[in-house]
């Protein structure tokens, strides 16, 4: 038996699929490196970042502890090469932002990845804005926002439990600028456009605006046509995209 299964042909086919996925990730991430960066350098970094995620024992333990709510294990949630979550970690590791804002926190999975990346970078702070409603995340109502975030990472974290429409403008005004903005809250077209338009003027040159669930509507695509930046969509339809500000 090979590591891909009993059928040798299937094993080679699956290995080819994974190789194609890795090439797609390299191309996706090259947009956030200097133009002269060679693919071999990106692949080397990716290998290192995957190793770091495999060693993220604090989040692994948290996912195991709350598995009845998360409904999956750490490998399926984070180390699955067909999901977009690792890309968020890779981007923060590559760009090394000092100020990061995310809207929508929920379980704290994305916050944990961002905070772990900031820890590896040895700099930076994350501000998470979240407002939980009784009808939302029904099975999680007894748990606080960000319950998966490991205690050891919370020194670099500020959780703001307010309506995004109130908290985001106030926070941006207070900080003056942001290096990395990640949308993961209300995925309606109107709200997504409002968040992008609100955050963009404060985004530093070379900064990243990232968004989950970009295939739910055309908000990110429409916004990208209005601003000076390079849009890049993750491969394999992983429903994740970024705009790098020119």
C-alpha positions, 0 to 999 in steps of 0.5 A: 500500500502506498500513502495515497491508498491501495491502488497505485494508479490512484495514488499517482493521480492523487499525487498529481492533484496535490502537486497541481494544488501546490502550484496554484498556491505558489502562483496565488501567493507570489502576488504578495512577494516582491516581483523578483521573487522566484517560485522556488523561494515561495515553495520553500517558504510554503514548506516551512509554513505547513510545518508550523501549522502541523506544530500548532499544538495549542489550536489542535488541543482546543479543537479536540476539546470543543470537537462537539461544536467544531464538528471536525478534527484539526487536520480536516479543519486546518491541514486540508489543502483544499480549504482556504484557512492555511492561505490566511496564515501564509499571507500574514507570515509573508507580509508581517503586518503590524496592525490586523483587523478581522470582522467576524470572529465566531469560533476564533479559528481565523483569529487563532491562525492570525495570532499564531502567524503574528507570534511566529513573526514576533510582532503585530496585533490583531483586532477582532470585531464580532457581534453574536445574535441569538439566532446565529450559530445556534449550537454555540450560543453558550460559548463566547466569541473566540472560544478556540483562541489559545490563552498563550496567544491572547497578548496580541489580541483585542476582541471588540464585541460591538456592531461592525457598523459602529466599531470598524469606523471608530477603530480605523480612526483610532489606529490611523491605518491598517496593514491587513484587513480580513472580512468574514462577517455579514456576507451580504453584498451591501455589507461587504461593499461597505466594509471594503469601502470603509477599510480601504482608505486606511489600508497602507500601501502594499497592504492586503484586503482579504475576504472569505465567501467571495463567491456568494456575490460579486462584491469583491470583484466589483470593488476591485474594479474601483480601486488601484490594487491587484486582485487575486483569487485562490485556486480550486474555488476555495472561496477566498480572495485578496486585493493587494493595494498598489 
